[in-house]
């Protein structure tokens, strides 16, 4: 299959090299302006002194130089950016002065997401982000036409799944079946019932007046108030904008997640790459029976699967991510003597181990139940400090492939020792029987 792909690339060299959408230079032209703005923010006093020395004529001359220079930079950076899909890899060449060529092996690709910021939606373009195993950050192609971005995404997924290059373009995007759609009203109510929303808002309203009474310094108040207001907005309005019209669909290439009010995102979560599933249950949501589902995906930024949904609906979606897994209803609490190590809050910890997952719960007001498939466990550790050794208690830590650790706290020492040995064996057998990580397998 490799030889035909190489021959095909040699037969049509012009078609192999492709450029980004012509609107891209306008986006990149802002880079020189952003550098000047960053300098002004970093040293506002020096920037103010420099501006005071400039006359109107000097400002006009500066703008007449800066604007064409920014436009030229944007055009040249676009002109020297190319990408090509060969038989086994995606190549991206960038750089005006210093050239950079990225060779992305398609078998290492684990997610291809399409995002459409507000201005990009107006211009009819989209950004393609490629998530690669072991890469510190995502490579991206910004911008492509919307149809071209979706077609390229489908082609990359098909080739990553093992389809031959000559048939990958014909496969197209796999059809999706909708599993969940979050109504805007439910999202608003969930945000109003979240303690972080009211806590950050209260801090933004209370702390600045107190600082003014104590310091009478406008700059001190602004330096404190702006971050607090930003945090309050991010925990309420920011989450609403990001999680608006959230939908989850199932397809052959993984779970499809679409969301966003201003910036639309089209993400893919390959179930085989999911390392941990967390069921989050804030205190004020329990009366309504709502939960939030989060993910840990190896090498990916995807972290939310379901922003809010009834427990039964959320568990049905979890069953598509972890086939054959049922969410434990009531994990076993630590023994009562654990109250001498962690007063009151010991009741928030729990543990349940099934044939499929290691499930640990923590939190009394905001409960979090972490589900780790046995096949995703990389290592198991037991820790026991002097005080817990006195009360015959120990913690069992399970490390996953996403670099995270799930801990079953305050377990009986004998139980923890048995769990350590049993979990090591479950992990070995689980990896042997695990489902493939590749798409469409």
Secondary structure by P-SEA (a helix, b strand, c coil): caaaaaaaaaaccccccccccccccccccaaaaaaaaaaaaacaaaaaaaaaaccaaaaaaaaaaaaaaaaaaaaaaaaabbbbbcccbbbbbbbccbbbbbbbccccccbbbbbbcaaaaaacbbbbbbbbccccbbbbcccccaaaaaaaaaaaaaaaacccccccccccccbbbbcbbbbaaaaaaaaaacaaaaaaaaaaacaaaaaaaccccaaaaaaaaaaaaaaaaaacaaaaaaacbbbbbbccccbbbbccccbbbbbbbccccccbbbbbbcccccccccbbbbbbccccccccccccccaaaaaaaaaaaccccccccccccccccccccccccccccbbbbccccbbbbbbccbbbbbbbccccccbbbbbbcaaaaaaccbbbbbbccccbbbbbccccaaaaaaaaaaaaaaaaaaaaacccccccc
